Each structure stands twice: as C-alpha cells, then as structure tokens.
Amino acid sequence: MKSNPFNNVRPDVAEAVRTVTQRADDYHRTHLARLARTAGLFVDMNPQGKVLEMGTSGFFPALVDELELPVEVSVTRHQRGGGGSYKEMLVDLEYDKLPAEDETFDFVLCCEVLEHMEIDPMFMLCEMNRVMKLGASLLLTTPNITSSRGLAKMRAGGELYFYMQYHKSREYHRHNYEYSVPSLTRLLAAAGFQGYIWTEDLFEDGMPDVVEKCKAAGFNVDNVGDNILAKCIKSGVPIDRYPSGIYV
C-alpha cells in the first residue's frame, strides 16, 4: 500500500474518503490512495448536473452523498447492488447499449474498469461518448503497464503486467489489457476524447532507484507511475472504431 494515501488531497475530501472507506470492504481500504487522489480530482473538476459512473464499486456515489455534491448520479453494474440514492443501469459494458438518451450526461467517471474489458473496450467508450454532452468531462483511471514496478519486473526477467494472475477460486477479476500512456492516448482520441493524460504512483510507492537505472540505460521514463489518470472532455464523435495497435 501507499505510505501516504492522502498526499495532494484536500483535507475536506480526505476526511470524506476516510468516512466512506471506513464503511467499505478490504478492496476500498487497499486502494485508499488511488480513491483519495481520484476523489480529489473529481471534486476539483467541479462536477455539475448529471454524473455517470461506469462499473461502480459504490465508492463514488457514497462520496457524493458524504460531500453533498449538487449532482444527480447514475451508475452501471453487472447485477443489482441494492440501495443508494442513484439510478442503476444493469448492463454488460461490452455488449449492451446504455439505457440513456444521447447527450444526457455532464460528467463520466470510468475508474479501474477499462483494463477488465475482455473483447471490445471501444464499444464501452463509444457508448460513453454517445450519452455525454459535447464538452462534458471524463475522469478515467487504469493501471500503467510501464510503471517503475513493471520496469523492475522486466529487469528481473519477468512479465510487466500489473495484475495478470488467475484465481484458484476460478473468479474472473484479472486484467485483460493493461495500457501505457501512448496506448491510452490513442484509444481515447479514437473514441472522441481530448485532454491531459499522466501517471502517478497510487497503488504503492514508486521505485526511484529502478527509474534511474532504466534512464541511464536509455529507457523512456517519462510516465512510470503505477496508475494512469486522464482528465478529458468529449471533443466530438468517435473517429476510429478499431484503432490500430489495439485492435487487429
């Protein structure tokens, strides 16, 4: 876990995150730093109107309630979650159209969902684009395959993947595709989004010694945080349904 999970997070947001995660499960407590940082970005982006969260874990609707933000929240789930002051859309994000009219939402959250797409991430992104107003905001996060820890694994002769392991229980929660900043930039541009994409270490502390060694060896170390963050707007309709390099 990250040694300082509330680094660069406003005190009021940090307190709300503490309150929400105290009521949550181990997943949310393990991801505390990522949730806190994402919550801070979300609040700083001043969400208004209608907000949609893709593949909700329940954290952001609870945060909205805790901070009494002036937004109307809808979420997508695979199965009904039970309770909450928000609208649930029960959909398969790679097969089902979102049950919403075109240009409905002012803000979309898509946090730690993209990497789990098994066959067609652009289907989800195109549906997000369809239901967003022109100029609406998108806040997206996903693990970074070229993190300092990934580089350390590569230097040791191992796989770079963040979370590739299978489960003995046969549960399906592993990552299918892990992105770098260039590949995510290409994907989002194809789906009609423009903005700022960068990385931070939000799962664990970074490994600066590994970064320095890789830099000395000639590697590009511009984006080696373990989480990719994207603050975008819908700039237009999707321009490439199957971007090369990601689809064949």
C-alpha positions, -999 to 999 in steps of 0.1 A, spaced: 0 0 0 10 36 -5 28 50 25 9 84 24 -25 77 9 -37 113 13 -8 131 -5 -21 160 -26 -57 156 -14 -77 185 1 -84 180 39 -122 180 34 -120 154 6 -96 133 26 -120 133 56 -149 123 34 -128 95 19 -119 83 54 -155 82 64 -167 64 33 -139 38 33 -144 30 70 -177 16 60 -163 -2 30 -145 -36 24 -109 -46 21 -108 -36 -16 -115 0 -9 -91 2 20 -63 -14 -1 -70 11 -28 -72 41 -4 -45 62 -20 -60 58 -55 -95 65 -43 -84 96 -24 -65 111 -53 -93 103 -78 -118 118 -54 -97 150 -51 -96 153 -89 -133 147 -92 -142 174 -67 -116 198 -82 -132 193 -116 -164 208 -101 -190 182 -113 -224 196 -121 -256 182 -134 -258 145 -143 -229 122 -135 -225 86 -147 -201 62 -131 -191 32 -152 -188 -1 -134 -193 13 -99 -178 -1 -68 -202 21 -47 -174 44 -36 -182 75 -57 -220 76 -51 -212 73 -13 -186 101 -17 -212 123 -35 -236 118 -6 -209 124 20 -198 157 4 -234 167 -6 -223 175 -41 -250 191 -63 -251 162 -89 -275 135 -100 -257 102 -100 -263 71 -123 -241 40 -122 -236 9 -143 -234 -26 -127 -235 -62 -139 -260 -70 -112 -282 -50 -88 -262 -36 -59 -290 -28 -35 -299 6 -21 -284 40 -27 -297 74 -39 -288 68 -75 -301 52 -107 -286 18 -116 -281 6 -151 -278 -32 -153 -256 -37 -184 -227 -57 -198 -204 -29 -209 -190 -48 -239 -224 -58 -253 -253 -36 -241 -261 -1 -251 -265 22 -222 -302 28 -214 -299 66 -217 -306 91 -244 -279 108 -265 -261 137 -248 -276 131 -213 -246 133 -190 -223 162 -180 -196 141 -163 -185 105 -166 -163 85 -142 -145 54 -155 -121 42 -128 -103 8 -130 -128 -6 -155 -110 -3 -189 -84 -29 -181 -111 -55 -174 -126 -52 -209 -123 -87 -225 -131 -82 -261 -141 -47 -271 -132 -16 -250 -142 7 -278 -178 -4 -275 -179 10 -240 -160 41 -249 -183 48 -279 -214 43 -257 -199 67 -231 -193 93 -259 -229 89 -271 -245 96 -238 -222 125 -230 -229 161 -239 -204 178 -262 -177 193 -239 -187 170 -210 -159 159 -187 -144 124 -184 -122 112 -155 -106 79 -162 -80 58 -144 -63 25 -152 -31 7 -142 1 16 -161 19 -14 -175 51 6 -178 53 16 -142 86 16 -122 75 -18 -107 68 -31 -142 103 -20 -153 117 -37 -122 99 -69 -132 113 -66 -167 148 -61 -155 144 -93 -134 133 -112 -165 96 -113 -155 63 -100 -170 55 -63 -168 18 -70 -161 2 -54 -130 -25 -80 -123 -24 -109 -147 -27 -138 -122 -56 -163 -124 -77 -171 -93 -77 -205 -77 -113 -199 -69 -120 -195 -107 -132 -160 -101 -128 -136 -130 -112 -104 -118 -79 -103 -136 -68 -77 -161 -72 -84 -198 -53 -55 -213 -30 -31 -194 -23 3 -210 6 27 -213 1 65 -217 7 63 -255 -18 34 -260 -45 50 -238 -40 84 -255 -46 66 -289 -77 48 -276 -93 79 -261 -86 100 -291 -102 74 -313 -133 75 -291 -137 113 -294 -119 125 -262 -92 150 -257 -74 161 -226 -44 155 -202 -31 120 -195 -4 113 -170 8 88 -143 12 88 -106 21 61 -80 -12 55 -64 -11 18 -55 23 16 -40 53 39 -35 74 43 -67 109 28 -72 132 57 -80 163 36 -80 149 14 -108 138 45 -127 173 60 -125 189 28 -137 164 25 -166 170 61 -175 208 55 -175 202 25 -198 183 47 -223 147 38 -214 119 64 -217 109 71 -181 85 100 -186 54 81 -174 63 53 -149 37 59 -121 17 28 -114 -17 44 -123 -27 63 -154 -51 93 -150 -69 110 -178 -89 143 -175 -107 147 -208 -136 163 -225 -158 149 -252 -145 168 -282 -166 151 -309 -179 118 -321 -156 87 -322 -133 89 -352 -119 54 -353 -140 24 -341 -110 0 -342 -77 19 -336 -47 1 -349 -22 -13 -324 -51 -21 -300 -73 -40 -325 -62 -63 -353 
